[in-house]
């Protein structure tokens, strides 16, 4: 059974505090939007899909016990607080996309004279709660498509070795995971020989979180330092790299955890296929290329300290971008819940599947 990072029941939300892992597993209550903003900003919850889900559910638990005099008041509450949540971490597009979708729903319900304020609230809550199950089913589809794509490039039917970066599993999503979901699918098919995970400095999501998940699920795994990737490719037969994404531009350029870009460069040099695994909600067609993606910069302390212990020379200045952008030219394929697309066909495929979803709904 995979880990559960988000616990939700009607009117109640708890998240697994990822700052305490792997030493301590502790769930903390999120009682409203202020709590939601704080746990996202402090990275007690992280991963683009999980950020969107926790953000929207934090609003759901806040409005759940409230009674509203008018639909206008409820609509204003929804719009203002979702826009506030978007500011918690700007690079991941999922929160922004979820906010826009939920605000549009609130606007439509507010305009419908046949919908009462009570029904408007109930329908908004139902749409928010549905995000949890949809994310899990999307992740499992990503795992299936990704495993098939990776194996299609491998000769024979033996197990393969893969590398992943940062954390993209159950701790970054509602469950199963994106890139780590692909790894889990390979293991279920008995085609995973070994998975290597990077430490992912300076926040150590790989060492603390991905390694924690891999040990929990008893997958064959080894932790390596970020600086060991080139050496790993040189002395191990790595079949593929699969990582997540916080935002994918229309041309396929991808923002992901800092260190991803250099892994892609080294993978290209060694002829190792490099895959992005992300739901369609992580693809931002409004941004033409990676140059326009806003990159969040984090506090110096994340680099200079481990816990309360200083590891860097006092007085040194720091540059601490949380993400980098991998050019589309280095990406073999982008794995989504609807299939695996090359960067050149990404925009057409996303538009097609978006139109299909809109027509079905």
N, C-alpha and C positions, 0 to 999 in steps of 0.2 A: 504494500500500500504506500503510495507516494505521500509526501508531507502536505499538510494543509496550512497555507500561510494566511488565509482569510476565513474567518468563521462568521457566518451571518444567519440570523433568524430575524423575523419581522420585528423591527424596532431595536435590534441589538447587533452591534458589529464589534468584532475583536480582530486584531492582527497580531501575527507572530513577530515580536520585536527582533528584527534581524541584526540590530547592533549588538545584541547579546550572544548571538550564535558564533561558534558552535559550543561555547561553554555552558550556556543556559538557554533553555527553551521556555519562554515566557510570553503569554498573550496579554495584550493591553487593550483596554476598552477605547473605542472611538465613539464619542457621544454626540458628535456634530461636526460641522464644517471646520471650525477652528482646530479641532483635534485632527481632522483629516488633512488639513493643510500642513499642520506641524509634523505628523508622522511621515508624510511624503517628503517635505523639505529636509527633514533631519535624516532621511534615508532609513527610517525604521521599517518602512515598506518601500520596495524599489522594484524596477522592472517595468517597462512601458505598459504592458497590459494590466498589471496589478495596480499601478498608479491610477489608471482610469477607473478601474472597478472600485477601488477603495475611495477615490474622490467622490464618485457618484453615490456610493452607498453611504458615505458620511452625510451627504445631504438627505438621503432617504431616511436615516435614523433621526435626523433633526426635525424633519417635517412630519414624521410618522405620528407623533402624539398631538400635533397642533391642529386647531380648527381655524379655517380661514373664512373671513366674511365675504370675500369676493374672489373670482377667478383672476382678476387683475392683480390683486395683492399676492396671490400664490405665484402667478407668472413672474412678477417682479422679484420675488424671493428666489425663485429657481434661477432666473437669469443672472442676478447679481452674485449669488453665491457660487455658481458654476464658473463664472468668469474669474472670480477670486481664486478658485482652486487651480485654474490653469496657470496662475502665476507661481505656484509652488515649485515647479521645475519646468523650465521653458523648452528644453530640447525635445523631450519625448512628445510625439504628436498625438498619441492615443487619448490623453486627457483633453486636449483641445478638440479633437474630433468628437469625443463622447459628449463634451459640453455643447458643441454646436448641434448635435443630433437631439439631445435632450431639450435644449432651448427651443428648437424647431417644433418638437412634439408639444411642449408647453404652449407655444404660440398657437398651434393648430387647435388644441383643446380649448384654449381660451376664446377662440373665435367661433367655436361651434356652439350655437345656442341650445342644441339638444343635450349638451353635457353640463351637468351640475358641477359645482365646486368640489363636492365630495367625490363624485365620479372622476373628475379631473385629477384629484390627488391620488386616487386608487390606481388609475391607469398609468400615471407617472411612476408611482412606486413599483408597479408590476414590470414596467419597461426597464427600470433600473435593476431590479432583482434578476431579470432574465439575462443580464450581462454575465453573471457567474457561470451558468450552465453553457451558454454559447461559447464562452472562452475555452472551456474544457473540451467541448466537441470540436472547436476550431483547432485547438492544439493537437488533438489526436489525428485530425486530418493532415495537419502539417507533418506530424511524425510519419504517417503512412507515405505521403508524397515524397518527403525528403529521403527516407530510407530507400525507396524505389529508385529515385534519381541517382543517389550515390552508388548503389549496387549496379546500376546500368553501365557505369563507367569502369567497373572492376571485372577483370577476366577471371573465370572460374567461379566456384560457389563456396569458397572458403571464407573465414571470418576476416574482418579488416580492422585497422587501427584508425582512430579519428582524433582530432584535436578540437577542443572548444575553448572559448575565452569568456571571462566574466560569468555571470549566473543567469541562466535562461530556463530554469526548471520550474518546479512547483512553487518555489519561493518567489519567483518573478511573475507568476501568472495565477489564475484561479486553480490550476492543477495541471499536471503532466508536463507542461513546458513547451517551448518553441524549439530552439536548437537542441536542448537537452531532451525534448520529446522525440526528436529524430534519433538521438542516441538510444533512448529507451526502445524505440521501435526496432532498431537494428538488433538490440539485445533480445527482444521478443522473437525475432526471426532467427535467432541463434547465429547471427552474422557479425556480431561484435566481438573482436578479439580483445581490444583494449581501448580505453578512452583516456586521453591525456588532457588535463585541465591546467590552465595557467593560474598563477596566484592572483593576478589582476591588481597590481599596485595602482594607486596608494591605498585603496579602500579594502583590498584583499577579498573581493567578492568570490573569487575562484577558490582561494584557500579556505575561507570561512564557510561559504555557502554551497558552492558547487561540490566541493569535496565532501561536505556534510551530507548532501543529497546522495552522492554516489556511494558513500559508505552505508547510508541508511538503506538504499535499494540493493546493496551487495553487488554492484556492477564492478567489473574488472577495471581499475582506474589507478592512475598515477598523477600526482601533482608535480608540476615543474615551475621554475621561476620564469617570469616574463622574458628574461634575457636568454633563455635556453632554447627558444623556438627554432632558430636556424640550426643549432646543433642537433636538435631532435629530428628535423627533416633530413639531415645529412646521415644520421646513423640509424634511423628507424624508417621502416617502410610505411609512411603515413598515407592512408587511402583518401582522406578528405579532411577539410576544415569546415566546421559548421558553427556559425555564431548567430547571435540575435541582432536586433536593430531597434533603435529608439525613433528613428525617422528615416524613411527612404524617399528620395526626391523622384520626380517624374522620369528622369533619365537613368535612374538606378543607383546614383551615388547614395551611399548609406552612412548615416551617423550611428556609431555604436561606441561602446565603452573605449576609452583611451587605450591605445595599444593594438586595436584591431587593424588599423591601416598598415602598420609595419608587419603584422602577421600575413596580411594579404600580399604584400610585396615579396616577402620571403617565400610564400606558397607559390607565387607565379614563377619565381626563379627556379624552384625545385619541381615545377610541373604538377603541383598538388591542387586538385579542384577546390575552389573556395566558395562556400555557399552561405547565403543569408537566410535565416528562418524567421519569418515574421507574419502576423496576420495582416489582412488587407487594411486594417485600421492604422497600421504603422506606415502606410504609403501615403505620401502627401503630394498629390498631383498639382497643388497650387504652387509648389516650389519646383522650379525648372531644373535646378542642379544643386549639388552640395555646397556651392559657394554661398548660398543664401540661407543655409541652416544656421540658426542661432546656437552657438555652443556655450553651454553653461560652464562657468568657472567656479571652482570650489575654494574653500578657505585654505590658506597656507598650512594651517595646523594639521590637515590630513596628510601632508607630506613630511612635516617636521617632527611629528610625534607618533608614537605607537602607544595608544592609551594615554597615560599621564607621563610617559617616558620620552624625553626629547632625543631624537636620533640624528638631527641635522645641526650643523654649526649655528649657534646664535648669531643673528644679524644677517644671515643669507636671505636674499630675496627668492621668491618662488613663483613659478607659473604652473597652475594646476587646472587645465581644462579637463572636464569630466568625460568628454567624448572627442573622437576624431572622425573624419570623413574618409571613407574608402571609395576611390573612384570606381565607377561602373566597369571600366576596362579591366579591373582586377577580379571581378565577380563572375563566377561560372553560372550561377543561377540563384534566383530568389524564390525560396520555398514558401508558399502561402497555403491557406486552407482550400484554395481552389485549384492548386496545381503549382508546378515549378516553371518559372518564366525567366528567360534571359533578360538582361537590362533593356535591350533594344525593343522587346515586345511587351515590356511591363505596362506602359501607359495604356496601350490598346486593350490588353487583357483586363486591367483593373476597371476601365470604363465599361467594358462588356459585362463583367460580372456585377458591377454596381447597378447597371441598367436592368439586368435580370432580377436582382434582389428587389429593386424598386417596383418592378412590374408584378412580382409575386406578392408583395405586400400591399 
